[in-house]
Amino acid sequence: MNPSRGHVAGLPQWNRCAVMGVVNVTPDSFSDGGKWFDSEIAIKHGLDLVTEGADLIDVGGESTRPGAPRVDEAEELRRVLPVVRGLASENVVVSVDTMRASVAEQALAAGAVMVNDVSGGLADARMVPAVAAAEVPFVVMHWRGQSIDMNNRAVYGDVTTEVVTELRTSLDRAVAGGIAPERIVADPGLGFAKQAPHDLRLVAELGRLRAELGRPLLVAASRKRFLGRILASTDGSPVPPARERDAATAAVTALAAREGAWAVRVHEVRASADAVRVVHAVETATEPGTDPGPYPATGPGADPPAGRSASAGEHG
Ligand code: PMM
């Protein structure tokens, strides 16, 4: 295990970078809007992601794409609760992606075990006390304001330093509000009040973010605009749509895992699940002895996702 990856109290301990699969129960997310809007389909999708290697599933009912208006609370609850309940009843480790304390509380009552708040507790003054009272893990993301006008706030002199400083303030607020530090995850908030060069710089400095923030790091690059920009700029081709950015996402997963990220948050799980396992195998590789075995380590992190097995007759 990368000793500095960290452990989040209240969650299983994975001996490699964890993979959080995304289920957006929304009609309008930038990445997969509308696909999983029906509860039954969303539950089935979450279970499929687990089969593909997801360690936990993040369920959200409000799009945070740039320019998105807020969804009202009743609608968010209607979207999220049946899906949380359905997945939790199948023993899936469920996180709820919400900025509302009321949604977090009801999702926890429905079986979620973690709260992922893209505002890091800033959008709803009741969020930190609610999470503190529930004694559950909390993702604190770097955030400069609601999505409706966040692009106007994408102004930085030194993006990494400013993200560290601002995120530390949110982390300190969470701890001061009673959330145990060992339950807190930090997230640089790629794509939130950031332009593509800011995101890229933050990915380049993940090791520094991890070291300076001192908390397990969640990296959520999946399908984001900066990846589209990179892919477009290689040969002058247009920016590929969000769903054609999964291979690029898996590349970030490998980089993040190697830099000691605690988890990655992704829409397409299979490639990232493979990537974290490859990184784990590389990190634990030892001088081959007489019997290196087909897989270099044992334990949950080393197991391939369900349905995978080594084939005879392949190159070693
Ligand atoms: N990004 C989105 C939604 N939730 N949560 C965290 N912790 N970090 C993120 O960067 C993040 C998030 C953007 O929307 P998506 O669900 O379509 O990826």
Boltz pocket constraint, residues with backbone or C-beta under 6 A from the ligand:
constraints:
  - pocket:
      binder: B
      contacts: [[A, 22], [A, 24], [A, 29], [A, 30], [A, 31], [A, 32], [A, 60], [A, 64], [A, 65], [A, 97], [A, 116], [A, 117], [A, 118], [A, 139], [A, 141], [A, 187], [A, 189], [A, 190], [A, 218], [A, 220], [A, 221], [A, 222], [A, 265]]
      max_distance: 6.0
